[in-house]
Amino acid sequence: MKFKPMYDRVLLKRIDSEEKTKGGIIIPDSGREKPMEAKVIAVGPGNHDKSGKLHKLDIKKGDRVLFGKYSGNEIKLDGKEHIIVREDEILAVIEES
């Protein structure tokens, strides 16, 4: 299914967190918090300012990002859970070094 977010919205797929602690303790699903790290799946074209000029998003497809704990709207696409957030709800881009 093709999916294109509108305006300054971004489609994210959560990156699963570790199921074990560093000490080797396995954390059950009910005890884990939802991860706040995600991969960008699709981005909208951007927003128009008052003069009509389009401002493209700084986020691009494939970026790894951090977002707020209670940000966005959860949806299902092709049976998989995704989140739609506005660009300003994204806290940081994680860059590999």
N, C-alpha and C positions, 0 to 999 in steps of 0.2 A: 504494500500500500504506500502511495506517495503521500507525504505530509509536509505542508509548508506553513509555518507559523506566520501570523499576521503582525505587522508593525514591528515593535521592539521585543517581541516574545521569542523565547528560546526553548527548544524541546531537549530535555535531558534524560539520560538513562543512568540510574544510580549505579555506582561501583560498589559491589558487596564488600563489607568489612570483614575483618578476621573473625573466625569462629572460635579461636583459641587465644588466651592471653599469653604473654611472654613466658609465664610460669608453667604453661601447659594445661591450664584449666579450660575446659570446653564450655562456652557460653551458649545456653539454649536460645532458640528463636525468641521466646517470650521475654528474655532478659536483655536482648540486644536492642540498642537504639537504631533507628534507621540511619544509614550513612548520609553524610552531608556532602559527599564527594560524588561527582557525576561526570559523565562524558557527554559532550554536546553532539546531538544527533542532527539537528536542523536549526537554522536561524531565520528570522524574518528579515525583510528588506531594510527595516529601519523606520524612523519617525520623520515626519515633515515638520519643519519649524513654521512660524507665523508667515514667513515670506514664501513658503512652499518648497524650500530647498530640502532635499532628502539627506538625512544624516545616517550613514550606515553604521552598523554595530561593530564594536571592537572585538567581540567574540566571534569565533569562526568554528565551523564544523570540525570535530575531532579534538577540540580543546578539552582538557581536564579542568574542572572548576569546583570551587566550594560555594555553597549557597546556604542561606538561612534555614534554620531548623524547621520553621513553620511557613516557609515560602512556597508559592506556587499552587498549582492545581494538579492533582494526580489523575491520570487517565490511562486507559488500556488501549494499545494498538497491536493488532495481530496477537492478542493474548498475552502481551508483555506490558509490565507497568512502566510508565514514563511520567515525567513531570513537565509542566509548562510554567515557565517563570518569565518575568520581565527582565530585561538586561540589568536594570538597577537593583534587582534582588540577588544578583550574582556578586559574591564578596571578593573572589580572587580567582585568577587563572594559575593553575599549577604548571610550572615549567620544569621539564626534565633537565638535569644538569649532567 
